[in-house]
Amino acid sequence: MTNEAVCLTLIAPRELREELFDYLSEQTDLVTGFTATDAAGHGARVRLRTAAERVKGHADEVVVRIVLRADQTERLLDRLRGSFAGTKLVYWVLPVTEFGIID
């Protein structure tokens, strides 16, 4: 991996929202910030955990996006694997061709 920017996207059950936010906020050496949105998970591999989710037909989830250096991504994923083992966090990594702040 290089020092190019990537976007790490995490999908987690909504009940893990605060725990995941707190955890990511503690990873100050890798995570300088993140963006989160609520989502509705659909598909054969999505687990409907509650009766309400089964009635609605989708899982209540949270999507977290983190822009970081590519060489830091595996370190953060290793930490997440250790701290969130068994939670079925879904993730993917995409290249970021440009990142900045309009001031």
ChimeraX attribute file (.defattr): number of C-alpha atoms within 10 A of each C-alpha:
attribute: neighborCount
match mode: 1-to-1
recipient: residues
	/A:1	9
	/A:2	9
	/A:3	10
	/A:4	13
	/A:5	19
	/A:6	23
	/A:7	19
	/A:8	22
	/A:9	18
	/A:10	18
	/A:11	21
	/A:12	23
	/A:13	24
	/A:14	17
	/A:15	11
	/A:16	14
	/A:17	18
	/A:18	10
	/A:19	12
	/A:20	20
	/A:21	14
	/A:22	10
	/A:23	15
	/A:24	19
	/A:25	15
	/A:26	12
	/A:27	13
	/A:28	10
	/A:29	9
	/A:30	17
	/A:31	17
	/A:32	13
	/A:33	13
	/A:34	16
	/A:35	11
	/A:36	15
	/A:37	10
	/A:38	15
	/A:39	16
	/A:40	16
	/A:41	21
	/A:42	13
	/A:43	9
	/A:44	6
	/A:45	7
	/A:46	13
	/A:47	16
	/A:48	18
	/A:49	12
	/A:50	12
	/A:51	9
	/A:52	12
	/A:53	15
	/A:54	12
	/A:55	9
	/A:56	12
	/A:57	14
	/A:58	19
	/A:59	22
	/A:60	21
	/A:61	18
	/A:62	20
	/A:63	20
	/A:64	21
	/A:65	19
	/A:66	20
	/A:67	22
	/A:68	22
	/A:69	19
	/A:70	20
	/A:71	14
	/A:72	17
	/A:73	20
	/A:74	11
	/A:75	12
	/A:76	17
	/A:77	14
	/A:78	11
	/A:79	13
	/A:80	15
	/A:81	14
	/A:82	9
	/A:83	12
	/A:84	16
	/A:85	10
	/A:86	8
	/A:87	11
	/A:88	13
	/A:89	14
	/A:90	11
	/A:91	14
	/A:92	10
	/A:93	15
	/A:94	12
	/A:95	13
	/A:96	15
	/A:97	8
	/A:98	8
	/A:99	10
	/A:100	5
	/A:101	4
	/A:102	4
	/A:103	3
